[in-house]
Every structure is written in structure tokens, then in C-alpha cells.
Amino acid sequence: MIKKVVLAYSGGLDTSIILKWLQDEYHCEVVTFTADIGQGEEVEPARVKAQNLGIKEIYIEDLREEYVRDYVFPMFRANTIYEGEYLLGTSIARPLIAKYLVEIAQKTGADAISHGATGKGNDQVRFELGAYALNPDIKVIAPWREWDLNSREKLVEYAKKQGIPIEMKAGKSPYSMDANLLHISYEGGILEDPWAAPEEDMWRWTVSPEKAPDKTTLLTLEFVKGDIVAIDGQSMSPAQVLTSLNKIAGAHGIGRLDLVENRYVGMKSRGCYETPGGTVMLKAHRAIESITLDREVAHLKDELMPRYASLIYNGYWWSPERLLLQQLIDESQANVNGTVRLNLYKGNVTVIGRTSEKDSLFDTNIATFEDDEGAYNQKDAEGFIKLNALRMRIATRLKS
């Protein structure tokens, strides 16, 4: 028997309906948990809404620094992208929310946790895999897999019947949106047709590249162990770094993505994403690694990255294999220190310089096209080439 449930509560219509539904269907006490991960909306109104629905235990946590420091930055140390394009802005936020759901359940003596993810999407998998990894005995209630309120009309009708306020905001987006400090996503509406172009007024964080300033912005980013610690010489916390980069890059129309992706549950899904700061971070991180990472280490990281990206996308952040990979990735970043210089202009990020005072593996004396004064014996290349060609030469002789 379920006596108390911790609900991931945004304060919106869907989770407010879930709150009331849990009370009615399970006759249980509900604890609400609202996370501020930089979604750009005030979270305190969720407290008032929860109180109005009779909730006594309400948790609202500012997780912006923890989110970027412990989730976004570790992911970017691996240069992580899913299916060649997606920077995993939704995926990487879910294990943090799952962690707090489990912790609050333990703190309050709750029997179960609940979330508002639908039975069609990836988020149900991410929340629940994370919760089970952290507490194998936790019970999970996923209303979208249980109730028959499977349309917007039924939800609104239920809300009216239960006296749940329905806020009809002027200019409300027709899209299903999810936001945090790393990105904002858009699904549904006309985007369900993969041939239909997204409407320009859909985008929230970036200006159109065509309307971006005609003047470039020069940016310098300082890295310590693979993480950005300063912008243009000003030291910043992880959340401050990402907040600043979002603003700067968004003003130049950087970070838009229109993608059809393969969901873990089996279907294809079309979504649009804005990840302005993350787009700059990825470009800059690869640039600093280009002079500080050994060739084979860099190539091994690139080979492992798609597997690592799939683990995050599919909800396996707390799995032993992701934790093991993270140790390898973090070890590779010990000497990824230095500064990268970039130009931002009309949707583009261009690296125009990279330097590392102590950890650069770039040797000008060897790489130069001018006289290297004996630093590199070009005659050595002849034997190197013949040895590497040996197997191909033998194979060709056998064919002739």
C-alpha cells in the first residue's frame, strides 16, 4: 500500500493534475519536489500551487550549480553528441532529478516517487532507471501509463472537475517545450511533420542568424582539467559560465538544431533544440584538446564517445559502465589546460587560436615548414612508410 509519494512537480497543469490524481487514486500523501535547473521560469509559484492543493511537505531546490558542475561539464569532457548532432540537453538533466526524488523519498519516509513523463518518451526510462540504480526497492508511479486522461481535452476536463486552476497564457507556445541551463527543446505541433520547417517565432534563446549582428564577437575561454573556468579573463562558476555563453552565443544565432532522432523506446521523433552555450563549449573543448591530448588518447575518446552518448541518452547515467567510462574520460583531462580564442558570427563559431603554457604537445620546432635545425630527420619517414606498406605490398604480389 502506498502511503506517501514524492512527485516531480513543475507547477504546470499536467503535474498539478497528477498531484490531485495521486491523492484520489492512491489516497496517499503527496510530497512535491521542484528543481531549478535554469529553465528560466520562477519556481516559487509552484510552492503556492502545491499549498493550494493541500500539500504540506514542499521541496524547492536551486540545482543550477550542481547541474552544470556534476552533469553538464563531465559530459562535455567527452565531447558528447548523440547521433552526430544532439548535445543531450534534456537527457543529462534527468539523472539529477531522479537523484533528488530518491533522496527526498528517503528523507520523508515516502514509499514511492512519481513523474509526469509520458509512456511514449525517453524521460520515463531516464527517471526510472536512475531511481532504481540509486534505490533498488523504490516504487515508481507513472500516471501516463495508468490513467485514461490521454488527451489535452480530457486533462482540461479533469482539471475543471477537480477545481485545478487552468491558466490560459496569451501567446502560449503550441509546442511541447523543455528547458534547462543547457538547452531548450521543442516538440509537437507542426514539428510532427519532418518536412515542415519550424516557424521563426518558435525560437526563444537565439536570434535568427540572418538578423544577428554584422560584427563578430571575440571570446577567450580558459580551461582547467577540461572545464571552462573563465571567460575573457573573468573567473566564473560552472553555472555562470553556461549562463554567460548562452547569452553571448544566442545573440549571434548560434546553437539551433532541427533533428529527427531515434528514441530508446523504438520510435523516431522530430525535435528542435537551442543549445547556444553548449555549441560554443564543444567547439572550444575540442580545440584545447587538439594541443594537449596525445593522439591515441584523443582517438580512443572519439571511439568511446558514441557509446557514452547512448548511455546518457538512454538513461544509464548511474550505470557501472558509465561510471567506469567517466573515470577514463576524467583521467584524460588532467593536462587539458589552457586558453581558446573564438569568433562568433551569424550562427557560426570559429576557433582562431589555442594555447597552453605548460601542457601543449604542439612543438613548433618539429612542425615548422622552415628549417627545423635537425629536430626531425625526414629520412626516417622512408622506413616508416615501407613498414606500414608491407602488408599491402605482400597482398598485391600474391594477386599478380
C-alpha positions, 0 to 999 in steps of 0.5 A: 500500500502506498502511503506517501509519494514524492512527485516531480512537480513543475507547477504546470497543469499536467503535474498539478493534475497528477498531484490531485490524481495521486491523492484520489487514486492512491489516497496517499500523501503527496510530497512535491519536489521542484528543481531549478535547473535554469529553465528560466521560469520562477519556481516559487509559484509552484510552492503556492500551487502545491499549498493550494492543493493541500500539500504540506511537505514542499521541496524547492531546490536551486540545482543550477550549480550542481547541474552544470558542475556534476552533469553538464561539464563531465559530459562535455569532457567527452565531447558528447553528441548523440547521433552526430548532432544532439548535445543531450540537453534534456537527457543529462538533466534527468539523472539529477532529478531522479537523484533528488526524488530518491533522496527526498523519498528517503528523507520523508519516509515516502514509499514511492516517487512519481513523474509526469513523463509520458509512456511514449518518451525517453524521460520515463526510462531516464527517471526510472532507471536512475531511481532504481540504480540509486534505490533498488526497492523504490516504487515508481508511479507513472500516471501516463501509463495508468490513467485514461486522461490521454488527451489535452481535452480530457486533462482540461476536463479533469482539471475543471472537475477537480477545481485545478486552476487552468491558466490560459497564457496569451501567446502560449507556445503550441509546442511541447517545450523543455528547458534547462541551463543547457538547452531548450527543446521543442516538440509537437505541433507542426514539428510532427511533420519532418518536412515542415520547417519550424516557424521563426517565432518558435525560437526563444534563446537565439536570434535568427542568424540572418538578423544577428549582428554584422560584427563578430564577437571575440571570446577567450575561454580558459580551461582547467582539467577540461572545464571552462573556468573563465571567460575573457579573463573573468573567473566564473562558476560552472553555472555562470559560465553556461549562463554567460555563453548562452547569452553571448552565443544566442545573440549571434544565432548560434546553437539551433538544431532541427533533428529527427532522432531515434528514441530508446523506446523504438520510435523516431521523433522530430525535435528542435533544440537551442543549445547556444552555450553548449555549441560554443563549449564543444567547439572550444573543448575540442580545440584545447584538446587538439594541443594537449591530448596525445593522439591515441588518447584523443582517438580512443575518446572519439571511439568511446564517445558514441557509446557514452552518448547512448548511455546518457541518452538512454538513461544509464547515467548511474550505470557501472559502465558509465561510471567506469567510462567517466573515470577514463574520460576524467583521467584524460583531462588532467593536462587539458589546460589552457586558453581558446580564442573564438569568433562568433558570427551569424550562427557560426563559431570559429576557433582562431587560436589555442594555447597552453603554457605548460601542457601543449604537445604542439612543438613548433620546432618539429612542425615548422615548414622552415628549417627545423635545425635537425629536430626531425630527420625526414629520412626516417619517414622512408622506413616508416612508410615501407613498414606500414606498406608491407602488408599491402605490398605482400597482398598485391604480389600474391594477386599478380 
